[in-house]
């Protein structure tokens, strides 16, 4: 992560660049749709997401901790049976179980 931050700062400059990063993510998502088995395209999106997180003001350690915390949160959520969901649609957690 620290290496990514150093590279990104050298290559793209400092600052938030939120619009530029999200624009780039949208372009990469189109590339994934065109080539869904291309690992490099998936890595591009992951790298851009990490880039956006540090540019939003988070340290490498905070981003790593955030990834772990989000996994714990998702593991604790109620999810529908994936076999019953349209494979072309997002599978989202059951929000009703969180409201009760």
PDB file as gemmi writes it, atoms N, CA and C in Angstrom:
CRYST1    1.000    1.000    1.000  90.00  90.00  90.00 P 1                      
ATOM      1  N   UNK A   1       0.828  -1.182   0.000  1.00  0.00           N  
ATOM      2  CA  UNK A   1       0.000   0.000   0.000  1.00  0.00           C  
ATOM      3  C   UNK A   1       0.880   1.257   0.000  1.00  0.00           C  
ATOM      4  N   UNK A   2       1.921   1.254   0.825  1.00  0.00           N  
ATOM      5  CA  UNK A   2       2.803   2.421   0.859  1.00  0.00           C  
ATOM      6  C   UNK A   2       3.517   2.607  -0.482  1.00  0.00           C  
ATOM      7  N   UNK A   3       3.873   1.513  -1.119  1.00  0.00           N  
ATOM      8  CA  UNK A   3       4.504   1.572  -2.437  1.00  0.00           C  
ATOM      9  C   UNK A   3       3.527   2.124  -3.470  1.00  0.00           C  
ATOM     10  N   UNK A   4       2.263   1.700  -3.393  1.00  0.00           N  
ATOM     11  CA  UNK A   4       1.217   2.199  -4.288  1.00  0.00           C  
ATOM     12  C   UNK A   4       1.034   3.705  -4.112  1.00  0.00           C  
ATOM     13  N   UNK A   5       1.021   4.161  -2.849  1.00  0.00           N  
ATOM     14  CA  UNK A   5       0.870   5.585  -2.563  1.00  0.00           C  
ATOM     15  C   UNK A   5       2.028   6.378  -3.172  1.00  0.00           C  
ATOM     16  N   UNK A   6       3.252   5.880  -2.996  1.00  0.00           N  
ATOM     17  CA  UNK A   6       4.431   6.575  -3.538  1.00  0.00           C  
ATOM     18  C   UNK A   6       4.361   6.641  -5.064  1.00  0.00           C  
ATOM     19  N   UNK A   7       4.021   5.523  -5.698  1.00  0.00           N  
ATOM     20  CA  UNK A   7       3.903   5.502  -7.159  1.00  0.00           C  
ATOM     21  C   UNK A   7       2.829   6.477  -7.630  1.00  0.00           C  
ATOM     22  N   UNK A   8       1.659   6.397  -7.012  1.00  0.00           N  
ATOM     23  CA  UNK A   8       0.522   7.202  -7.432  1.00  0.00           C  
ATOM     24  C   UNK A   8       0.810   8.701  -7.285  1.00  0.00           C  
ATOM     25  N   UNK A   9       1.471   9.069  -6.211  1.00  0.00           N  
ATOM     26  CA  UNK A   9       1.813  10.474  -6.001  1.00  0.00           C  
ATOM     27  C   UNK A   9       2.765  10.960  -7.088  1.00  0.00           C  
ATOM     28  N   UNK A  10       3.764  10.122  -7.413  1.00  0.00           N  
ATOM     29  CA  UNK A  10       4.721  10.484  -8.472  1.00  0.00           C  
ATOM     30  C   UNK A  10       4.023  10.575  -9.829  1.00  0.00           C  
ATOM     31  N   UNK A  11       3.176   9.601 -10.122  1.00  0.00           N  
ATOM     32  CA  UNK A  11       2.575   9.512 -11.457  1.00  0.00           C  
ATOM     33  C   UNK A  11       1.397  10.462 -11.658  1.00  0.00           C  
ATOM     34  N   UNK A  12       0.587  10.659 -10.626  1.00  0.00           N  
ATOM     35  CA  UNK A  12      -0.664  11.401 -10.791  1.00  0.00           C  
ATOM     36  C   UNK A  12      -0.776  12.648  -9.927  1.00  0.00           C  
ATOM     37  N   UNK A  13       0.236  12.888  -9.097  1.00  0.00           N  
ATOM     38  CA  UNK A  13       0.252  14.075  -8.263  1.00  0.00           C  
ATOM     39  C   UNK A  13      -0.508  13.878  -6.961  1.00  0.00           C  
ATOM     40  N   UNK A  14      -0.427  14.886  -6.100  1.00  0.00           N  
ATOM     41  CA  UNK A  14      -1.093  14.806  -4.796  1.00  0.00           C  
ATOM     42  C   UNK A  14      -2.564  15.220  -4.907  1.00  0.00           C  
ATOM     43  N   UNK A  15      -3.252  15.140  -3.792  1.00  0.00           N  
ATOM     44  CA  UNK A  15      -4.611  15.650  -3.718  1.00  0.00           C  
ATOM     45  C   UNK A  15      -5.670  14.582  -3.885  1.00  0.00           C  
ATOM     46  N   UNK A  16      -6.902  14.998  -3.695  1.00  0.00           N  
ATOM     47  CA  UNK A  16      -8.040  14.080  -3.697  1.00  0.00           C  
ATOM     48  C   UNK A  16      -8.235  13.367  -5.037  1.00  0.00           C  
ATOM     49  N   UNK A  17      -8.322  14.120  -6.102  1.00  0.00           N  
ATOM     50  CA  UNK A  17      -8.534  13.583  -7.450  1.00  0.00           C  
ATOM     51  C   UNK A  17      -9.739  12.631  -7.511  1.00  0.00           C  
ATOM     52  N   UNK A  18     -10.721  12.842  -6.648  1.00  0.00           N  
ATOM     53  CA  UNK A  18     -11.874  11.935  -6.562  1.00  0.00           C  
ATOM     54  C   UNK A  18     -12.560  11.749  -7.916  1.00  0.00           C  
ATOM     55  N   UNK A  19     -12.821  12.826  -8.615  1.00  0.00           N  
ATOM     56  CA  UNK A  19     -13.500  12.711  -9.907  1.00  0.00           C  
ATOM     57  C   UNK A  19     -12.653  11.952 -10.921  1.00  0.00           C  
ATOM     58  N   UNK A  20     -11.347  12.205 -10.927  1.00  0.00           N  
ATOM     59  CA  UNK A  20     -10.472  11.491 -11.847  1.00  0.00           C  
ATOM     60  C   UNK A  20     -10.383  10.015 -11.528  1.00  0.00           C  
ATOM     61  N   UNK A  21     -10.297   9.689 -10.243  1.00  0.00           N  
ATOM     62  CA  UNK A  21     -10.204   8.280  -9.835  1.00  0.00           C  
ATOM     63  C   UNK A  21     -11.506   7.544 -10.165  1.00  0.00           C  
ATOM     64  N   UNK A  22     -12.645   8.156  -9.845  1.00  0.00           N  
ATOM     65  CA  UNK A  22     -13.915   7.468 -10.125  1.00  0.00           C  
ATOM     66  C   UNK A  22     -14.177   7.364 -11.627  1.00  0.00           C  
ATOM     67  N   UNK A  23     -13.748   8.369 -12.388  1.00  0.00           N  
ATOM     68  CA  UNK A  23     -13.865   8.283 -13.844  1.00  0.00           C  
ATOM     69  C   UNK A  23     -13.049   7.106 -14.372  1.00  0.00           C  
ATOM     70  N   UNK A  24     -11.846   6.951 -13.833  1.00  0.00           N  
ATOM     71  CA  UNK A  24     -10.982   5.849 -14.260  1.00  0.00           C  
ATOM     72  C   UNK A  24     -11.592   4.499 -13.870  1.00  0.00           C  
ATOM     73  N   UNK A  25     -12.174   4.417 -12.676  1.00  0.00           N  
ATOM     74  CA  UNK A  25     -12.828   3.171 -12.251  1.00  0.00           C  
ATOM     75  C   UNK A  25     -13.956   2.809 -13.224  1.00  0.00           C  
ATOM     76  N   UNK A  26     -14.774   3.789 -13.608  1.00  0.00           N  
ATOM     77  CA  UNK A  26     -15.863   3.505 -14.565  1.00  0.00           C  
ATOM     78  C   UNK A  26     -15.314   2.952 -15.876  1.00  0.00           C  
ATOM     79  N   UNK A  27     -14.212   3.510 -16.363  1.00  0.00           N  
ATOM     80  CA  UNK A  27     -13.599   3.011 -17.599  1.00  0.00           C  
ATOM     81  C   UNK A  27     -13.099   1.584 -17.422  1.00  0.00           C  
ATOM     82  N   UNK A  28     -12.481   1.311 -16.271  1.00  0.00           N  
ATOM     83  CA  UNK A  28     -11.981  -0.046 -16.014  1.00  0.00           C  
ATOM     84  C   UNK A  28     -13.126  -1.050 -15.898  1.00  0.00           C  
ATOM     85  N   UNK A  29     -14.254  -0.633 -15.324  1.00  0.00           N  
ATOM     86  CA  UNK A  29     -15.408  -1.537 -15.216  1.00  0.00           C  
ATOM     87  C   UNK A  29     -15.914  -1.945 -16.601  1.00  0.00           C  
ATOM     88  N   UNK A  30     -15.883  -1.024 -17.539  1.00  0.00           N  
ATOM     89  CA  UNK A  30     -16.263  -1.364 -18.920  1.00  0.00           C  
ATOM     90  C   UNK A  30     -15.292  -2.380 -19.509  1.00  0.00           C  
ATOM     91  N   UNK A  31     -14.023  -2.236 -19.182  1.00  0.00           N  
ATOM     92  CA  UNK A  31     -13.029  -3.191 -19.672  1.00  0.00           C  
ATOM     93  C   UNK A  31     -13.255  -4.575 -19.057  1.00  0.00           C  
ATOM     94  N   UNK A  32     -13.658  -4.613 -17.797  1.00  0.00           N  
ATOM     95  CA  UNK A  32     -13.974  -5.898 -17.154  1.00  0.00           C  
ATOM     96  C   UNK A  32     -15.179  -6.541 -17.826  1.00  0.00           C  
ATOM     97  N   UNK A  33     -16.200  -5.739 -18.112  1.00  0.00           N  
ATOM     98  CA  UNK A  33     -17.381  -6.290 -18.788  1.00  0.00           C  
ATOM     99  C   UNK A  33     -17.015  -6.884 -20.142  1.00  0.00           C  
ATOM    100  N   UNK A  34     -16.055  -6.274 -20.828  1.00  0.00           N  
ATOM    101  CA  UNK A  34     -15.621  -6.769 -22.128  1.00  0.00           C  
ATOM    102  C   UNK A  34     -14.709  -7.996 -22.006  1.00  0.00           C  
ATOM    103  N   UNK A  35     -13.993  -8.105 -20.889  1.00  0.00           N  
ATOM    104  CA  UNK A  35     -13.044  -9.211 -20.693  1.00  0.00           C  
ATOM    105  C   UNK A  35     -13.092  -9.658 -19.231  1.00  0.00           C  
ATOM    106  N   UNK A  36     -14.177 -10.329 -18.815  1.00  0.00           N  
ATOM    107  CA  UNK A  36     -14.377 -10.641 -17.400  1.00  0.00           C  
ATOM    108  C   UNK A  36     -13.356 -11.590 -16.779  1.00  0.00           C  
ATOM    109  N   UNK A  37     -12.561 -12.245 -17.581  1.00  0.00           N  
ATOM    110  CA  UNK A  37     -11.572 -13.184 -17.037  1.00  0.00           C  
ATOM    111  C   UNK A  37     -10.155 -12.614 -17.057  1.00  0.00           C  
ATOM    112  N   UNK A  38     -10.048 -11.322 -17.329  1.00  0.00           N  
ATOM    113  CA  UNK A  38      -8.740 -10.664 -17.377  1.00  0.00           C  
ATOM    114  C   UNK A  38      -8.390 -10.161 -15.973  1.00  0.00           C  
ATOM    115  N   UNK A  39      -7.511 -10.869 -15.299  1.00  0.00           N  
ATOM    116  CA  UNK A  39      -7.126 -10.528 -13.930  1.00  0.00           C  
ATOM    117  C   UNK A  39      -6.594  -9.105 -13.824  1.00  0.00           C  
ATOM    118  N   UNK A  40      -5.835  -8.676 -14.797  1.00  0.00           N  
ATOM    119  CA  UNK A  40      -5.234  -7.347 -14.732  1.00  0.00           C  
ATOM    120  C   UNK A  40      -6.302  -6.254 -14.646  1.00  0.00           C  
ATOM    121  N   UNK A  41      -7.428  -6.435 -15.325  1.00  0.00           N  
ATOM    122  CA  UNK A  41      -8.504  -5.438 -15.255  1.00  0.00           C  
ATOM    123  C   UNK A  41      -9.114  -5.388 -13.858  1.00  0.00           C  
ATOM    124  N   UNK A  42      -9.276  -6.541 -13.223  1.00  0.00           N  
ATOM    125  CA  UNK A  42      -9.782  -6.571 -11.837  1.00  0.00           C  
ATOM    126  C   UNK A  42      -8.801  -5.891 -10.891  1.00  0.00           C  
ATOM    127  N   UNK A  43      -7.521  -6.127 -11.112  1.00  0.00           N  
ATOM    128  CA  UNK A  43      -6.489  -5.510 -10.278  1.00  0.00           C  
ATOM    129  C   UNK A  43      -6.481  -4.001 -10.478  1.00  0.00           C  
ATOM    130  N   UNK A  44      -6.726  -3.544 -11.709  1.00  0.00           N  
ATOM    131  CA  UNK A  44      -6.800  -2.108 -11.953  1.00  0.00           C  
ATOM    132  C   UNK A  44      -7.868  -1.464 -11.076  1.00  0.00           C  
ATOM    133  N   UNK A  45      -9.041  -2.090 -10.984  1.00  0.00           N  
ATOM    134  CA  UNK A  45     -10.127  -1.537 -10.162  1.00  0.00           C  
ATOM    135  C   UNK A  45      -9.733  -1.543  -8.681  1.00  0.00           C  
ATOM    136  N   UNK A  46      -9.139  -2.637  -8.221  1.00  0.00           N  
ATOM    137  CA  UNK A  46      -8.720  -2.711  -6.815  1.00  0.00           C  
ATOM    138  C   UNK A  46      -7.670  -1.642  -6.510  1.00  0.00           C  
ATOM    139  N   UNK A  47      -6.708  -1.467  -7.389  1.00  0.00           N  
ATOM    140  CA  UNK A  47      -5.662  -0.462  -7.192  1.00  0.00           C  
ATOM    141  C   UNK A  47      -6.249   0.945  -7.160  1.00  0.00           C  
ATOM    142  N   UNK A  48      -7.188   1.208  -8.054  1.00  0.00           N  
ATOM    143  CA  UNK A  48      -7.819   2.524  -8.084  1.00  0.00           C  
ATOM    144  C   UNK A  48      -8.640   2.778  -6.823  1.00  0.00           C  
ATOM    145  N   UNK A  49      -9.319   1.742  -6.319  1.00  0.00           N  
ATOM    146  CA  UNK A  49     -10.092   1.899  -5.075  1.00  0.00           C  
ATOM    147  C   UNK A  49      -9.169   2.223  -3.911  1.00  0.00           C  
ATOM    148  N   UNK A  50      -8.043   1.537  -3.822  1.00  0.00           N  
ATOM    149  CA  UNK A  50      -7.073   1.821  -2.767  1.00  0.00           C  
ATOM    150  C   UNK A  50      -6.496   3.225  -2.935  1.00  0.00           C  
ATOM    151  N   UNK A  51      -6.251   3.623  -4.181  1.00  0.00           N  
ATOM    152  CA  UNK A  51      -5.747   4.958  -4.459  1.00  0.00           C  
ATOM    153  C   UNK A  51      -6.751   6.006  -3.982  1.00  0.00           C  
ATOM    154  N   UNK A  52      -8.015   5.787  -4.273  1.00  0.00           N  
ATOM    155  CA  UNK A  52      -9.045   6.720  -3.832  1.00  0.00           C  
ATOM    156  C   UNK A  52      -9.126   6.820  -2.321  1.00  0.00           C  
ATOM    157  N   UNK A  53      -8.935   5.694  -1.636  1.00  0.00           N  
ATOM    158  CA  UNK A  53      -9.022   5.694  -0.170  1.00  0.00           C  
ATOM    159  C   UNK A  53      -7.908   6.529   0.447  1.00  0.00           C  
ATOM    160  N   UNK A  54      -6.677   6.371  -0.005  1.00  0.00           N  
ATOM    161  CA  UNK A  54      -5.612   7.177   0.609  1.00  0.00           C  
ATOM    162  C   UNK A  54      -5.736   8.637   0.207  1.00  0.00           C  
ATOM    163  N   UNK A  55      -6.237   8.881  -1.001  1.00  0.00           N  
ATOM    164  CA  UNK A  55      -6.415  10.260  -1.440  1.00  0.00           C  
ATOM    165  C   UNK A  55      -7.551  10.944  -0.657  1.00  0.00           C  
ATOM    166  N   UNK A  56      -8.437  10.152  -0.067  1.00  0.00           N  
ATOM    167  CA  UNK A  56      -9.506  10.694   0.779  1.00  0.00           C  
ATOM    168  C   UNK A  56      -8.993  11.006   2.182  1.00  0.00           C  
ATOM    169  N   UNK A  57      -7.708  10.711   2.427  1.00  0.00           N  
ATOM    170  CA  UNK A  57      -7.099  11.095   3.693  1.00  0.00           C  
ATOM    171  C   UNK A  57      -6.761   9.961   4.633  1.00  0.00           C  
ATOM    172  N   UNK A  58      -6.897   8.722   4.171  1.00  0.00           N  
ATOM    173  CA  UNK A  58      -6.624   7.578   5.049  1.00  0.00           C  
ATOM    174  C   UNK A  58      -5.212   7.049   4.836  1.00  0.00           C  
ATOM    175  N   UNK A  59      -4.580   6.636   5.940  1.00  0.00           N  
ATOM    176  CA  UNK A  59      -3.231   6.063   5.865  1.00  0.00           C  
ATOM    177  C   UNK A  59      -3.312   4.630   5.354  1.00  0.00           C  
ATOM    178  N   UNK A  60      -2.157   4.101   4.972  1.00  0.00           N  
ATOM    179  CA  UNK A  60      -2.095   2.708   4.528  1.00  0.00           C  
ATOM    180  C   UNK A  60      -2.634   1.779   5.614  1.00  0.00           C  
ATOM    181  N   UNK A  61      -2.291   2.076   6.854  1.00  0.00           N  
ATOM    182  CA  UNK A  61      -2.743   1.243   7.978  1.00  0.00           C  
ATOM    183  C   UNK A  61      -4.259   1.344   8.166  1.00  0.00           C  
ATOM    184  N   UNK A  62      -4.799   2.536   7.999  1.00  0.00           N  
ATOM    185  CA  UNK A  62      -6.251   2.713   8.134  1.00  0.00           C  
ATOM    186  C   UNK A  62      -7.008   1.990   7.014  1.00  0.00           C  
ATOM    187  N   UNK A  63      -6.470   2.023   5.806  1.00  0.00           N  
ATOM    188  CA  UNK A  63      -7.103   1.323   4.685  1.00  0.00           C  
ATOM    189  C   UNK A  63      -7.094  -0.180   4.947  1.00  0.00           C  
ATOM    190  N   UNK A  64      -5.954  -0.718   5.383  1.00  0.00           N  
ATOM    191  CA  UNK A  64      -5.870  -2.153   5.691  1.00  0.00           C  
ATOM    192  C   UNK A  64      -6.849  -2.531   6.799  1.00  0.00           C  
ATOM    193  N   UNK A  65      -6.910  -1.720   7.837  1.00  0.00           N  
ATOM    194  CA  UNK A  65      -7.849  -1.989   8.936  1.00  0.00           C  
ATOM    195  C   UNK A  65      -9.292  -1.897   8.442  1.00  0.00           C  
ATOM    196  N   UNK A  66      -9.561  -0.945   7.565  1.00  0.00           N  
ATOM    197  CA  UNK A  66     -10.902  -0.798   7.004  1.00  0.00           C  
ATOM    198  C   UNK A  66     -11.329  -1.997   6.190  1.00  0.00           C  
ATOM    199  N   UNK A  67     -10.392  -2.564   5.433  1.00  0.00           N  
ATOM    200  CA  UNK A  67     -10.695  -3.783   4.667  1.00  0.00           C  
ATOM    201  C   UNK A  67     -11.081  -4.928   5.602  1.00  0.00           C  
ATOM    202  N   UNK A  68     -10.314  -5.102   6.667  1.00  0.00           N  
ATOM    203  CA  UNK A  68     -10.613  -6.161   7.634  1.00  0.00           C  
ATOM    204  C   UNK A  68     -11.932  -5.930   8.343  1.00  0.00           C  
ATOM    205  N   UNK A  69     -12.197  -4.688   8.742  1.00  0.00           N  
ATOM    206  CA  UNK A  69     -13.443  -4.370   9.442  1.00  0.00           C  
ATOM    207  C   UNK A  69     -14.658  -4.594   8.548  1.00  0.00           C  
ATOM    208  N   UNK A  70     -14.533  -4.254   7.278  1.00  0.00           N  
ATOM    209  CA  UNK A  70     -15.659  -4.448   6.349  1.00  0.00           C  
ATOM    210  C   UNK A  70     -15.947  -5.935   6.146  1.00  0.00           C  
ATOM    211  N   UNK A  71     -14.894  -6.743   6.088  1.00  0.00           N  
ATOM    212  CA  UNK A  71     -15.100  -8.184   5.954  1.00  0.00           C  
ATOM    213  C   UNK A  71     -15.838  -8.727   7.170  1.00  0.00           C  
ATOM    214  N   UNK A  72     -15.428  -8.319   8.357  1.00  0.00           N  
ATOM    215  CA  UNK A  72     -16.101  -8.759   9.586  1.00  0.00           C  
ATOM    216  C   UNK A  72     -17.576  -8.348   9.544  1.00  0.00           C  
ATOM    217  N   UNK A  73     -17.843  -7.114   9.133  1.00  0.00           N  
ATOM    218  CA  UNK A  73     -19.222  -6.621   9.046  1.00  0.00           C  
ATOM    219  C   UNK A  73     -20.037  -7.457   8.058  1.00  0.00           C  
ATOM    220  N   UNK A  74     -19.466  -7.726   6.878  1.00  0.00           N  
ATOM    221  CA  UNK A  74     -20.173  -8.519   5.874  1.00  0.00           C  
ATOM    222  C   UNK A  74     -20.404  -9.955   6.341  1.00  0.00           C  
ATOM    223  N   UNK A  75     -19.445 -10.504   7.049  1.00  0.00           N  
ATOM    224  CA  UNK A  75     -19.610 -11.869   7.567  1.00  0.00           C  
ATOM    225  C   UNK A  75     -20.763 -11.954   8.556  1.00  0.00           C  
ATOM    226  N   UNK A  76     -21.052 -10.871   9.251  1.00  0.00           N  
ATOM    227  CA  UNK A  76     -22.118 -10.857  10.237  1.00  0.00           C  
ATOM    228  C   UNK A  76     -23.491 -10.526   9.669  1.00  0.00           C  
ATOM    229  N   UNK A  77     -23.566 -10.205   8.420  1.00  0.00           N  
ATOM    230  CA  UNK A  77     -24.835  -9.834   7.794  1.00  0.00           C  
ATOM    231  C   UNK A  77     -25.604 -11.059   7.313  1.00  0.00           C  
ATOM    232  N   UNK A  78     -26.898 -10.847   7.130  1.00  0.00           N  
ATOM    233  CA  UNK A  78     -27.783 -11.875   6.576  1.00  0.00           C  
ATOM    234  C   UNK A  78     -27.815 -11.706   5.058  1.00  0.00           C  
ATOM    235  N   UNK A  79     -27.452 -12.768   4.347  1.00  0.00           N  
ATOM    236  CA  UNK A  79     -27.399 -12.729   2.884  1.00  0.00           C  
ATOM    237  C   UNK A  79     -28.415 -13.703   2.304  1.00  0.00           C  
ATOM    238  N   UNK A  80     -29.018 -13.374   1.158  1.00  0.00           N  
ATOM    239  CA  UNK A  80     -29.934 -14.327   0.521  1.00  0.00           C  
ATOM    240  C   UNK A  80     -29.151 -15.511  -0.034  1.00  0.00           C  
ATOM    241  N   UNK A  81     -29.850 -16.594  -0.259  1.00  0.00           N  
ATOM    242  CA  UNK A  81     -29.232 -17.771  -0.879  1.00  0.00           C  
ATOM    243  C   UNK A  81     -28.840 -17.396  -2.308  1.00  0.00           C  
ATOM    244  N   UNK A  82     -27.579 -17.440  -2.622  1.00  0.00           N  
ATOM    245  CA  UNK A  82     -27.075 -17.029  -3.927  1.00  0.00           C  
ATOM    246  C   UNK A  82     -27.721 -17.797  -5.070  1.00  0.00           C  
ATOM    247  N   UNK A  83     -28.201 -19.016  -4.784  1.00  0.00           N  
ATOM    248  CA  UNK A  83     -28.824 -19.838  -5.834  1.00  0.00           C  
ATOM    249  C   UNK A  83     -30.183 -19.297  -6.261  1.00  0.00           C  
ATOM    250  N   UNK A  84     -30.760 -18.390  -5.464  1.00  0.00           N  
ATOM    251  CA  UNK A  84     -32.091 -17.849  -5.769  1.00  0.00           C  
ATOM    252  C   UNK A  84     -32.026 -16.467  -6.404  1.00  0.00           C  
ATOM    253  N   UNK A  85     -30.827 -15.949  -6.625  1.00  0.00           N  
ATOM    254  CA  UNK A  85     -30.661 -14.593  -7.135  1.00  0.00           C  
ATOM    255  C   UNK A  85     -30.260 -14.632  -8.607  1.00  0.00           C  
ATOM    256  N   UNK A  86     -30.818 -13.710  -9.373  1.00  0.00           N  
ATOM    257  CA  UNK A  86     -30.462 -13.562 -10.782  1.00  0.00           C  
ATOM    258  C   UNK A  86     -28.948 -13.348 -10.879  1.00  0.00           C  
ATOM    259  N   UNK A  87     -28.228 -14.210 -11.603  1.00  0.00           N  
ATOM    260  CA  UNK A  87     -26.766 -14.089 -11.664  1.00  0.00           C  
ATOM    261  C   UNK A  87     -26.269 -12.816 -12.355  1.00  0.00           C  
ATOM    262  N   UNK A  88     -27.166 -12.075 -12.998  1.00  0.00           N  
ATOM    263  CA  UNK A  88     -26.752 -10.824 -13.639  1.00  0.00           C  
ATOM    264  C   UNK A  88     -27.018  -9.612 -12.746  1.00  0.00           C  
ATOM    265  N   UNK A  89     -27.508  -9.859 -11.538  1.00  0.00           N  
ATOM    266  CA  UNK A  89     -27.825  -8.767 -10.604  1.00  0.00           C  
ATOM    267  C   UNK A  89     -26.953  -8.865  -9.358  1.00  0.00           C  
ATOM    268  N   UNK A  90     -26.766  -7.736  -8.699  1.00  0.00           N  
ATOM    269  CA  UNK A  90     -25.987  -7.699  -7.458  1.00  0.00           C  
ATOM    270  C   UNK A  90     -26.697  -8.488  -6.365  1.00  0.00           C  
ATOM    271  N   UNK A  91     -25.937  -9.183  -5.551  1.00  0.00           N  
ATOM    272  CA  UNK A  91     -26.484  -9.847  -4.365  1.00  0.00           C  
ATOM    273  C   UNK A  91     -26.226  -8.900  -3.195  1.00  0.00           C  
ATOM    274  N   UNK A  92     -27.300  -8.413  -2.590  1.00  0.00           N  
ATOM    275  CA  UNK A  92     -27.181  -7.481  -1.480  1.00  0.00           C  
ATOM    276  C   UNK A  92     -27.678  -8.125  -0.201  1.00  0.00           C  
ATOM    277  N   UNK A  93     -27.131  -7.665   0.918  1.00  0.00           N  
ATOM    278  CA  UNK A  93     -27.545  -8.220   2.210  1.00  0.00           C  
ATOM    279  C   UNK A  93     -28.987  -7.814   2.517  1.00  0.00           C  
ATOM    280  N   UNK A  94     -29.603  -8.560   3.419  1.00  0.00           N  
ATOM    281  CA  UNK A  94     -30.980  -8.320   3.828  1.00  0.00           C  
ATOM    282  C   UNK A  94     -31.000  -7.147   4.804  1.00  0.00           C  
ATOM    283  N   UNK A  95     -31.443  -6.017   4.345  1.00  0.00           N  
ATOM    284  CA  UNK A  95     -31.472  -4.813   5.186  1.00  0.00           C  
ATOM    285  C   UNK A  95     -32.571  -4.877   6.239  1.00  0.00           C  
ATOM    286  N   UNK A  96     -33.633  -5.633   5.973  1.00  0.00           N  
ATOM    287  CA  UNK A  96     -34.725  -5.748   6.935  1.00  0.00           C  
ATOM    288  C   UNK A  96     -34.239  -6.388   8.237  1.00  0.00           C  
ATOM    289  N   UNK A  97     -33.324  -7.344   8.153  1.00  0.00           N  
ATOM    290  CA  UNK A  97     -32.833  -8.001   9.371  1.00  0.00           C  
ATOM    291  C   UNK A  97     -31.995  -7.045  10.215  1.00  0.00           C  
ATOM    292  N   UNK A  98     -31.400  -6.014   9.596  1.00  0.00           N  
ATOM    293  CA  UNK A  98     -30.610  -5.031  10.329  1.00  0.00           C  
ATOM    294  C   UNK A  98     -31.494  -3.990  10.995  1.00  0.00           C  
ATOM    295  N   UNK A  99     -32.691  -3.770  10.445  1.00  0.00           N  
ATOM    296  CA  UNK A  99     -33.599  -2.756  10.991  1.00  0.00           C  
ATOM    297  C   UNK A  99     -34.329  -3.251  12.233  1.00  0.00           C  
ATOM    298  N   UNK A 100     -34.491  -4.570  12.359  1.00  0.00           N  
ATOM    299  CA  UNK A 100     -35.261  -5.100  13.489  1.00  0.00           C  
ATOM    300  C   UNK A 100     -34.442  -5.235  14.744  1.00  0.00           C  
TER     301      UNK A 100                                                      
END                                                                             
